[in-house]
Amino acid sequence: MAEREFIVTYRLIAASADDAARVSREIALEQTVELPEGAFSAAIEANVVPCRRRLEPVGDGFELDLAFDEALIAGEPTQLLNLLFGNISLKRGIRIQRVEPSSIFAKMFPGPAYGVSGWRDLCQVRRRRPLLCTALKPVGLKAQELADLCRKMAEGDADLVKDDHGLTDQSSAPFRERVRRCQNAVSGFRTRYVPNITASPAETLRRLEFAVDHGCRAVMVSPLLCGIDTLIDVARTGRVAILAHPALSGAYFSADHGIAPEVLLGDIVRRCGADGVIYPEAGGRFPLTEEDCSRLRDSLREEKQDVKPSMPVPGGGLRINGVQDRIDANGPDTIYLVGGSLHDDNDVARSTRGVMEALRASA
């Protein structure tokens, strides 16, 4: 691979090799020149249109490798997403399987500032055991009610207590009041409160400043809602550990179309600065498979020269008794997100403590 190239592997659903070749050319043109054959010069063909490096049958489809010139990104992460899957996302039967980066990726993306070891330092967990993150819910509770819940989870010794991703700046629990009350609720405990700061780009940064000024050391951002550049801006400050929430990502996760979870969440969102990435655990209420989750975990933890490993954060309906069943599969470098099931017996502190006991026993 040339130094200025990066390779994108697409899975194509095509009836024949000829059909796959036609689709591969459509992708190359649609994602760059957006013109029909013969409407651009040989120089544009050579310098702009990506070269096809491989097209071969794999399983019940085909795999295509296209080599893009990194100059087309112009150093802009949003343009990378546009180049990978912009117009072509409107066609069907095309899925991004892998992205082999070029050297420019390290300059474009900050990567995690904290990563796996940073979470352990932040939560004061020296033993190599999984961490527990709980969630404040439901939307509609008043700020003081959420703070009371936060305190109960801290009494149960949760490592992290995060806002539900639906908590923003509702009148029932305005952002600034909620942050003040919840951060005060964990004062004196080891537990870290993680506010959701997702908003418009400018407001996200304002909420970051407010959270940091009030003692928060970690925040949650939904990058597909506020934009990956917003996540990058938060990460570049280096002031907080970041949990990335996967809201909207399911629109990409068809088996035959979209972007593979390990690429979108495990590589791109990680490179944008997520220290931990939330995703739905296999067997929960969302349809990611065991194979999906395994590839995603591996992608988040993969040792790369230019980017720290991130913590996998499985959740999405994970129940209290399901955590212990998943410890061997997920390994110790995991943050378990357990939310609704902590409320089952109406004693949140006791439920939280029970999960923590299981995680400590696994070390």
N, C-alpha and C positions, 0 to 999 in steps of 0.2 A: 504494500500500500504506500502510495506517495505520501510525503510528509504533510502535504496540505489537504489530503483527502480524509474523509470519514465515510465508513461503510454503513449503509442501512439495509437490513435484511427484512424483506416483506414476505409474508405468506399470501399466496394468491389462490383463490378458488376459481379454477378454469377448467373448461371441458376438454382441452387438448393442449399439447405443447405449442401449437400455432396460436391458440387463443391466449395462452400465458405470455407468449412473446409479444402479442399485440397489446395486452394489458401492461406489460413492463414498459413498453415504449410510451403508452399513455401516461403512466406515472412520471416518467422522465421528463416529458414535455409539460404536463400539467403543473408539475411542482416547480418549474423554472420559467421557461419562455412563454408558456401558455399561448402557443401559436401552432397552427397545423404544419405538417411537413412541407418544406419548400418555401416557407414564409420567413426564414431567417438565414443568415450567412453561415458559411463553413466555419468562420472564426467563432461565432456564437456556439455552434455545435461543439467545437473543440474545447471551448473555455467555460461554457455555462451548463450545457446539458449533461447530466450525470452519465457516466459510462456504466454499462452493464457488465459486471464482473462474473456473475454466475446466474444461471437459470436452470433448475433441475427439479424433477419430480421428487416430492417428499411426502410420504403418507398418501392422503387422498387429495393432495393439492400440489403446489409448486412453491419453491423458495427462490426468491430473487435477491441478489446483492447489487445495489447501486452505489457507486462511488461519487460522492458529492464534493465539490471544491469548498473548503471552509470559508473562502472569501465571500460566498453567497450568504453567509450568516451575518456578515458585517459586525461581528462582535456582539450581537443582540440576542439574548436568550429567547425572546418571543419570536424572532425570525427563525430560530432553530426549529421551534414547534411548527411554524408555518411551512418551513421547507420539508420537514419530515412528513407532515400529514395534513397540510392546509386544504387546498381544493380537492385533493384526492379522497379526503374523508367523506365527501359527498357521494362517491361511488361506493359500491358494495363489494364484499368478498376480498378485501385488502386489509391485512393486519401487520403491524410492525412487530417483529419478533426479537430483533436485536439492534443495537447501535454500537458500532465500534468507533470510539471517539478519536479525534486528532488532538494535537498538542494545544490547540486554541481553547479546548474545553476547560482546562485548568485556569486559564485567564478569565474566561467568561463567568465561571461559577465559583462561589466561595467554598462550597462543601460545608459539612458540619463543623461548627466551632467546638462542640463538646463531644459528640459521638458517644460510643459505648462507655468508655472510661469516665467521660465527663458526667454522665448520669449517675454513676456510682459515687463520684466525689460529691456531686450536688446533694444526693440523698443520704450521704454518709453511710454507704453500704460497702464495706471492705470485702466481705465474703462474696464469692462468686455464685450468687443466687439470683433468680429472677426478681424483678421489681413488680410492685402492684400500683396501678393507677386506677382510681375510682372516678366517678362522674357525678357532678351536681345536676339533678333533674327532679321534677320536670320544669319546662318553661311555664311560667305563670306564678311560680312561687315568688314571694317578696324577697328582697335582698337579705333581710335579717333571717328569714327562713332558710335561705340557701347557706348563709353563714353558719347557722345552727347545725345544718346537715354537714357542712364542711368540718366543723369541730368534732362531730361524732365520728367521722371517718378518720380524723387525726387521732382521736382517742383510741381508735382501733389500730393505729400505727401504720396507716397507708403511707407508702412512699410518696405518692403524688395524688392530688385531688384536682381534677380539671373541670372547667366549665363544660356543660353539654354544648355541642356545636350550634345548637339553636338559641343559646343565650347570647344576646348581643347588647342592645341598649333599650330593651323594652321598658315601658313605664313601670311595670311591676318590679323590675330589678335593674335600674339604670346602671350602665357599665361602671361609672366611677364610684357610685355608692357600693355596688356589689364587690368591686375589687378591694375597697377599703375594709369592708366588713369581713370578707372571706380571708383576706390576708391577716387581719387582726385575730380571726378565729384560730389560725394555725400557729399564732405566736406562742412560743414556749414548747412547741412540738417539733419533732424532726421532719414532719410532713411538709412538702412543698405544694403551695397552691399555684395552679396553672390557669390563668384567665384566657378566655378566647378573645383575641384582639382583631379578628377578621372584620374588615370593613373596606371602604374605598382605600386606595393606596395612601393618600395623605392622612386619613383618619386612622388607619392601621398604625402608622408611625406615631401619631399623637397618643394613641392608646398604649403603644409600647412604652413611650416615655412616662406616661402616668403609672403604668404597672411597675416599671423599674424604680421610679421615685418612691413608690409605696412598698418596696421591699421584695417584689416578685423576682425570682431568678429563672423562671421558665414561662413560656407562653405557648398558646396554640394558634395556628394559622391554617386556614383552608385554602391552599394555593390555587385550586381550580375555580374558586369563587372570586378571589381578589386578584388573581394573576400571579404567575411565577416570579415576575419581576418584584412584586411586593414581598414575597418570601425572601428573595435574594437581598432586598434592601434591609429587611429585619436581620437576616443572617450576617450581613456585612458589619453590623454594629458590634457583633461579638459579645453583646451584653447579657444575653439570655440563651438558655437551651430552648430548642423549638420542637414541639410536637406538630406534625403535619396531619391534618384531618383529610380523609379521602372523599368528602362530599363532592358529588358530580362525577367522580371517576368511573362509576359503573357504566356510564354512557360509552366508555371506551372498551369495555371488557367482554365483548362477544368473542366466542371461540373462532369465528370466521371473519371478524372485522374489528378494526379499532387499533388499540395499542396494548400489548401484553402488560399485565400488572407489574411484572419484574422490570420492565423498561420504564413505564410511566412513574410508578411509585418507587421502585427499587433502584433506579438509576437517575432519572431526570430530577425527581423531587429531592432525592438524596443530594445530588450535586447542587441543587439550588439552596441547600443549607439546612435541610431537616435533620435534626439529631435523632429523632424517632419518628417512625411513620406508622400511623394507625391503618389497619386494614381488617376486613371481616375474616375471622378464623373459619376454617373449614368445619362444617357441621353446625354452624350457627344459623342465623335467619337470612343470610345472604348466600348467593350461589357460587362463591369461589371454591374450587376443589382442593383436595389435599395436595395435588401436584402444583396447582397455582401458588398455594401458600408456601410450599417448599422452595419453589424457584424464587419467590419474592423474598423470603428469609435469606436465602443464599446471596441474592443480589445486594440486599441491604448490608450484609456483613462482609461481603467480598473485600479482600485486602487489595487496595489500589494505590498506586504510587502518589496520585494527586488528590485523593479524597479519603477522609476517615470513614470507618464503618459506622453505620447507624443502627439504632436499636429497632428491631421489629416490635410492633405494638398490636398484637392480635386482640380483636374485640368483636363487636357486631353480634351481640346476643350471647357472648360467652358467659356461662353460668358458673356459680361457685364451685359446684362439684366437677365441672368440666375442666377447671384449671389444672387440677392434679393429674387428670388423664392426658393433658397435653404437654406436661413438663419434659418428658423424655423426647418427644418429637421436636419441641422448640428449642431445647437447650437453655442454659442459664442466662445467656445474654439476650433476655427478652423482657419486655414490660407488658404485663397482662392488664388489659383494660376490662374491668368488671364494673358494670353500671347497675342496670335495673334489678338484677337478681339479689343485690345486697339488701333490697327492701323487702324481701320475701317474708321475713319473720318479724318485721317492724322493730328490729333492734340493729340498726346499721352499724353501731360500734362493734357489737358482737360478731356480726357477719363479716365485717372487715377484718377483725382479729383472726377469725377462723381461716380466711384465705392466707393471711400473713403467716400463720403457723405452718400451713402446708408448704408455702414457698421457702420458709426457713429450713424446714425439714429436708428439703431437696438438696441443700448445699452440702 
